[in-house]
Amino acid sequence: MSYYQRHVFVCTNRREDNIACCNNGVADDGRAYLKDRIKDLGENGPGRVRVSSSGCLGRCAQGPVLVVYPEGTWYTWVDNEDLDDIIEQHLLSGTPVQRLLIDE
């Protein structure tokens, strides 16, 4: 078994000159929200879920983006309700949230 059941990487890259990027106002807040919710649910730590910041994941036009490993599932989101769906359906239950998936 891997050290974490699931590891979430949230792109928090910031580009200069208003070039499209994941952190145009929401990625840092989204990562913080995910971390706090996972901790509040008691699902953080070894054998559970880890939420980490990431540099550019190369999908700027589809941002904000996050990827869940070990599955390699890519998501975009708009608000905390979308993140709650990712937490409840995928991170805790193992079922990808179809409406938020980014095509591979």
Phi and psi in degrees as a GROMACS rama.xvg file:
@    title "Ramachandran Plot"
@    xaxis  label "Phi"
@    yaxis  label "Psi"
@TYPE xy
-72.5886  160.94  SER-2
-59.4933  -39.8071  TYR-3
-114.104  144.227  TYR-4
-66.1409  -43.7765  GLN-5
-140.246  140.248  ARG-6
-123.975  121.854  HIS-7
-104.337  126.697  VAL-8
-110.759  120.581  PHE-9
-106.137  121.515  VAL-10
-68.7975  120.501  CYS-11
-118.933  24.0145  THR-12
-64.4798  141.794  ASN-13
-123.864  126.015  ARG-14
-104.528  151.395  ARG-15
-81.1453  165.346  GLU-16
61.1348  32.6697  ASP-17
59.0919  25.5765  ASN-18
-72.7  139.105  ILE-19
-53.0205  131.473  ALA-20
-157.809  167.209  CYS-21
-65.7361  -25.7907  CYS-22
-100.007  29.2801  ASN-23
-75.583  62.8359  ASN-24
99.9483  -12.7089  GLY-25
-128.501  -23.6187  VAL-26
-65.1761  -44.5939  ALA-27
-61.0062  -43.4635  ASP-28
-64.7406  -40.3464  ASP-29
-63.8921  -43.1235  GLY-30
-62.4194  -44.9133  ARG-31
-62.2033  -41.2788  ALA-32
-62.7619  -46.9323  TYR-33
-57.9894  -49.0931  LEU-34
-57.9285  -47.239  LYS-35
-63.5667  -44.3771  ASP-36
-65.0764  -43.4756  ARG-37
-62.2344  -41.8275  ILE-38
-65.3504  -45.5296  LYS-39
-59.2496  -33.0849  ASP-40
-82.3905  -4.30406  LEU-41
70.8697  25.9833  GLY-42
-106.422  10.8373  GLU-43
-91.7431  157.671  ASN-44
105.759  178.435  GLY-45
-53.9016  137.194  PRO-46
79.0757  -0.51023  GLY-47
-125.712  -127.132  ARG-48
-116.645  138.921  VAL-49
-122.712  134.072  ARG-50
-114.045  125.148  VAL-51
-129.843  152.927  SER-52
-78.4292  152.688  SER-53
-134.994  152.466  SER-54
-72.5666  -166.22  GLY-55
-57.2602  129.611  CYS-56
-100.427  3.99141  LEU-57
79.8918  16.2898  GLY-58
-127.438  44.3058  ARG-59
-54.418  -42.6943  CYS-60
-67.3687  -16.6284  ALA-61
-103.324  6.68708  GLN-62
-74.4091  164.157  GLY-63
-72.3374  150.071  PRO-64
-128.775  154.832  VAL-65
-143.638  157.312  LEU-66
-131.145  138.655  VAL-67
-109.005  123.246  VAL-68
-111.977  148.763  TYR-69
-86.9782  -4.80948  PRO-70
-68.8238  -28.6455  GLU-71
72.2664  36.5046  GLY-72
-92.0487  126.398  THR-73
-101.737  135.635  TRP-74
-131.496  154.868  TYR-75
-121.889  162.693  THR-76
-151.287  163.57  TRP-77
-112.848  -40.3853  VAL-78
-148.41  -179.656  ASP-79
-64.9625  -27.5404  ASN-80
-64.2506  -38.8382  GLU-81
-62.7863  -43.1546  ASP-82
-64.6875  -37.1901  LEU-83
-61.1703  -39.3093  ASP-84
-64.2823  -41.0998  ASP-85
-63.1449  -43.0216  ILE-86
-61.5266  -55.4823  ILE-87
-67.7346  -45.2686  GLU-88
-83.4932  -44.4801  GLN-89
-95.5408  -56.3724  HIS-90
-65.3524  -36.3095  LEU-91
-96.9449  -29.1006  LEU-92
-114.23  -11.7208  SER-93
83.8376  8.56788  GLY-94
-107.638  116.414  THR-95
-58.6676  147.497  PRO-96
-89.9486  97.9168  VAL-97
-54.6221  -41.7954  GLN-98
-69.1399  -14.703  ARG-99
-108.402  -0.745019  LEU-100
-68.3962  145.855  LEU-101
-101.375  128.979  ILE-102
-59.5079  138.581  ASP-103
